[in-house]
Amino acid sequence: MPIKDLEREYLMTALKIKDEPAAFEYIINLIYQRCGIRLHEGKQELIRARLGKRIRHHGFHSLPDYCDFLQHSADEDEMTQVVDALTTNFTHFLREEDHFKFLVNQALPSLGLGSQKRFKVWSAACATGEEPYSIGFYLSEFFPPSSGWDWSILATDISTKALNKAMQGVYPDDKMDSLPKDWLRKYFKKGVNAWSGYCKVKPVVAERILFRQLNLLGSMDINDSFAVIFCRNVMIYFDRPTQEKLVRQLTRFLVPNGYLLVGHAESLNGLNVPLKCLRPSIYQKTER
Ligand SMILES: C[S@@+](CC[C@H](N)C(=O)[O-])C[C@H]1O[C@@H](n2cnc3c(N)ncnc32)[C@H](O)[C@@H]1O
């Protein structure tokens, strides 16, 4: 065997992830580096359960064997599968509904955008799409088709699996419970035959939304400014330095006096960021 291969062989054996504690540590570090999410000690069962499918898919018999494969031979697609498996995509239509009311009743009228008739919103960490579609329903109500307003929504998430669902815009009937009945008729098409029991978001809203994969911790190649950014129920998984860095980045993409909405359980208190708190979970940009 050539010397180089011998060296590689030696290194691979030396670095082999041998036991479960080492495997958990590897996964915890991997997810932290890739998504900023801190999976704490108590998440070991979750890691084991969520990666079980990947482990079986590759014919491995243990988590350490799978992690060893991830470390030495896996490609980017496999890493994406790991991120997909370990991110929590829980969401629902009109979640924390006061934010949508704030959007149309206060944010929009206060920004004086009337002369341009353009309004852009970013749903950062949109999961399976219920958040951007909820924004879309509210904006459709606010801007009737004849109003001539050009409004659009950028919807991003790190999870490709969640984004694929979001792009399809197809949801089981029992996910619609929080929506007003007349919105179901206006904004959804009922599935028939094989799709009975499901509804699909109509183009009148779906066409206004651009879905894109984006890691909030990566370089954000976005050439746009937004009147309002929804970044809800994701920062809760990040540590304070990561939150501060992210919020500073997001603020750069807000128009002057634009708004950042975070989850009800999240707070930017104590972070050094150019935003003022209007009320819990609602922030306004202070720098021009
Ligand atoms: C709990 S869901 C929140 C969904 C929605 N914003 C809401 O409030 O209902 C959190 C989402 O954040 C995404 N996420 C986690 N880390 C991320 C990162 N570094 N960049 C972008 N999205 C991320 C996850 O994939 C998941 O879909």
The ligand as a MOL file (V3000), in Angstrom:
LIG
                    3D

  0  0  0     0  0            999 V3000
M  V30 BEGIN CTAB
M  V30 COUNTS 27 29 0 0 0
M  V30 BEGIN ATOM
M  V30 1 C -39.8480 25.3940 15.1720 0
M  V30 2 S -39.6580 25.8270 13.4880 0 CHG=1
M  V30 3 C -40.3770 27.4490 13.4610 0
M  V30 4 C -41.2590 27.6450 12.2580 0
M  V30 5 C -41.9990 28.9930 12.1870 0
M  V30 6 N -41.0690 30.0970 12.1220 0
M  V30 7 C -42.9580 29.1540 13.3470 0
M  V30 8 O -42.7020 29.9800 14.2300 0
M  V30 9 O -43.9710 28.4670 13.3880 0 CHG=-1
M  V30 10 C -37.8900 26.1900 13.4220 0
M  V30 11 C -37.3270 26.1330 12.0030 0
M  V30 12 O -36.0150 26.6880 12.0320 0
M  V30 13 C -35.2410 26.0120 11.0670 0
M  V30 14 N -33.8070 26.2330 11.3550 0
M  V30 15 C -33.0550 25.7390 12.3680 0
M  V30 16 N -31.7960 26.1650 12.2770 0
M  V30 17 C -31.7380 26.9600 11.1830 0
M  V30 18 C -30.6940 27.7090 10.5520 0
M  V30 19 N -29.4460 27.7240 11.0410 0
M  V30 20 N -30.9920 28.4040 9.4290 0
M  V30 21 C -32.2610 28.4000 8.9170 0
M  V30 22 N -33.2790 27.7170 9.4690 0
M  V30 23 C -33.0190 27.0110 10.5830 0
M  V30 24 C -35.6750 24.5580 11.2170 0
M  V30 25 O -35.3700 23.7960 10.0650 0
M  V30 26 C -37.1760 24.7150 11.4600 0
M  V30 27 O -37.9020 24.5800 10.2800 0
M  V30 END ATOM
M  V30 BEGIN BOND
M  V30 1 1 1 2
M  V30 2 1 2 3
M  V30 3 1 2 10
M  V30 4 1 3 4
M  V30 5 1 4 5
M  V30 6 1 5 6
M  V30 7 1 5 7
M  V30 8 2 7 8
M  V30 9 1 7 9
M  V30 10 1 10 11
M  V30 11 1 11 12
M  V30 12 1 11 26
M  V30 13 1 12 13
M  V30 14 1 13 14
M  V30 15 1 13 24
M  V30 16 1 14 15
M  V30 17 1 14 23
M  V30 18 2 15 16
M  V30 19 1 16 17
M  V30 20 1 17 18
M  V30 21 2 17 23
M  V30 22 1 18 19
M  V30 23 2 18 20
M  V30 24 1 20 21
M  V30 25 2 21 22
M  V30 26 1 22 23
M  V30 27 1 24 25
M  V30 28 1 24 26
M  V30 29 1 26 27
M  V30 END BOND
M  V30 END CTAB
M  END
